[in-house]
């Protein structure tokens, strides 16, 4: 199967919409996160003008560009498919040891929880960058935040399908709450 990072977007979307186990919601969340990361990075790429270099904004932009790993986000789509395929095996293989089954279930949960964490981290980095962002393109940085936020909520739903412990649910909900606060702030919903 072709890696998500090398697929044409239209082919990925068609595969996602088909009646097949993967790609599924976890992969959709990861691709959504990559789109958000790309939009945020673009805003940083446009914060490279002479006056941005003089003010130090370009340096902050470079930090954001280096922080957002688009390949890692796209790889999460493939990791989700692989983890789900392994999880399906646990439902069918009566010979599988309980230890192996537990490891597979742990991995199936870790892929979406790591994506929630990654989206949260990137959102906080983009938020910190916004005051330095080229003012003509802050909307794209905010689009990045919103895509990353949607991806985090989507990954959360995938994590919930894997029955995490209550403390993990609470931790993820806390991250989502912080993400919501950032979105409310940039949408000026608190005013």
C-alpha positions, 0 to 999 in steps of 0.5 A, a space after each residue: 500500500 502506498 504511503 499517505 505522504 506519496 499519494 495524490 490527495 484525491 486518491 487518498 480522499 477516494 480511499 477514505 470514502 470507500 467501504 474498507 477498514 483503512 484509511 479511516 478516521 485516524 488517517 483523516 485526522 492525521 492528514 487534517 493535521 498536516 493541512 493545518 501544519 502546512 497552512 501555519 508554516 506558510 504564514 511563517 514562510 511569508 514572515 521573511 521580509 526585510 522588516 521581519 528580519 530586522 524586527 526578529 519576526 523572521 527568526 520566530 518564523 524560522 523556529 515555527 517552520 522548524 517545529 512543525 514536522 509535516 512528514 511526522 503528521 503524514 506518517 501518523 496516517 500510515 501508523 494509524 492504518 498499521 495499528 488498526 490492521 494489527 488490532 483487527 488481528 486481535 479480534 480474529 486470532 484466538 492463539 494470540 497471547 494476552 501480552 501481545 494483544 495488550 501491546 497491540 491495543 496499547 499501540 492502537 491507543 497511542 497513535 491517536 493520543 500522540 496526534 492529539 498531543 502533537 496538534 496541541 503542541 503545534 497550536 501553542 507554537 502557532 499561537 505564540 508566533 501570531 504576534 510576530 506573523 506578517 499581518 497580511 497573512 495571519 488568517 492563514 496561521 489561524 486557519 492552521 490552528 483551526 485545522 490542527 484543532 479539528 484534527 486533535 478533536 478527530 484524533 480524540 474520537 479515534 482514541 475514545 474508540 480504543 477505550 482509554 483509562 479515565 486518567 488518559 481521557 481526562 488528560 486528553 480532554 484537558 489538552 482539548 480544552 486548552 485548544 478550544 481556549 486558543 480557538 475562542 481567543 483567535 475567533 474573539 468569541 470571549 468578547 
